[in-house]
Amino acid sequence: MFDLINGLPVHTLVVHAVVVLLPLGALGAIALAVRPRWRHTYGPLVLAALALATVLLPVATSSGEALEERVGSPGEHAELGDSLIWFTIPVLLLVAAMVWFDRRPDKRPSLNVLRGVGVVAVIAALAMTVQVVRVGDSGARAAWSSRVGSSSASTGDGDGD
C-alpha cells in the first residue's frame, strides 16, 4: 500500500513533508514557549503542523519498509526512523498543553507550571530536531554514499592523493 505513487517511492515523497513540518513545529514550539502571547494566534497552526507530521511518521516508516524490500537495508536509518515518533509525540502533547492552557484562562495553572511546560517543550523540541537531523543524515548516507563517493573525492581539493 505504501510502496509507489506514479512510479516514485512513497517514502521519498512523505519524508520530505516530515522533514519540513517537524523542524517548523520545533521552531513553533520554542516560539510559543518563549512568547506566550503568541500561543493564542499561532498555537493552533503549530499544533496542526506537528499533528500532521506525527500522522505522516507511520506512513514514512511503513513506506520505508516497502522501499527497503526493493533496494535493500538502509542500515541504522530504519532504527533511527522508527524512534522518531517517540521524540515527536512529547512535543505534540506539550504544544497541545500550551494551547489548551491559553484557551482556558478561567482554569489556567500557576505561572510556574506554565513556565515548566514551556521549558520542557523547548528541550523536547531541540531533542526532536536533533533526532530529525540524525535520521535524515543516516538516510542520505544510505541513499547516496555509494553514488557520490568518499568525502575527500567530493571536496575537489585536487591534492592528488
VENLINLIN-V990209 format. One record per pair of residues at least 6 apart in sequence whose ideal C-beta (glycine too) atoms are under 8 Angstrom apart, sorted by the first residue. I is the first residue (numbers start at 1). GAP is how many residues later the second one is. Records with the same first field share a line. If there is no record, write none. Layout:
I->GAP + GAP
This chain:
1->61
2->8 + 9 + 12 + 57 + 60 + 61 + 63 + 64
3->6 + 7 + 60 + 63 + 64 + 67
4->6
5->8
9->54 + 57 + 58 + 61
10->49 + 53 + 56 + 57
11->49 + 52 + 53 + 55 + 56
12->55
14->42 + 45 + 46 + 49
15->45 + 49 + 124
17->35 + 36 + 39
18->35 + 38 + 39 + 42 + 114
19->113 + 117
21->28 + 29 + 31 + 32 + 35
22->28 + 31 + 62 + 66 + 106 + 107 + 110
23->106 + 109
24->25
25->21 + 24 + 25 + 28 + 66 + 67 + 70 + 100
26->65 + 99 + 100 + 102 + 103 + 106
27->98
28->14 + 17 + 18 + 21 + 22 + 67
29->17 + 21 + 62 + 65 + 66 + 69 + 92 + 93 + 95 + 96
30->91 + 92 + 95 + 96
31->7 + 11 + 15
32->6 + 7 + 10 + 11 + 14 + 63 + 66 + 67 + 86 + 89
33->65 + 84 + 85 + 86 + 88 + 89 + 92
34->84 + 88
36->62 + 66 + 78 + 82
39->59 + 60 + 63
40->62 + 63
43->52 + 55 + 56 + 59
44->55
46->49 + 53
47->45 + 48 + 49 + 52
50->38 + 41 + 42 + 45
51->41
53->35
54->31 + 34 + 35 + 38
57->27 + 28 + 31
58->27
60->21
61->17 + 20 + 21 + 24
64->10 + 13 + 14 + 17
65->13
68->6 + 10
74->64 + 65 + 68 + 69
75->63 + 66 + 67
76->62
77->58 + 61 + 62 + 64 + 65
80->51 + 54 + 55 + 58
81->54 + 58
83->48
84->44 + 47 + 48 + 51
87->37 + 40 + 41 + 44 + 45
88->40
90->34 + 38
91->30 + 33 + 34 + 37
94->23 + 26 + 27 + 30
95->26
97->20
98->16 + 19 + 20 + 23
101->7 + 8 + 13 + 16
108->6
148->6
152->9
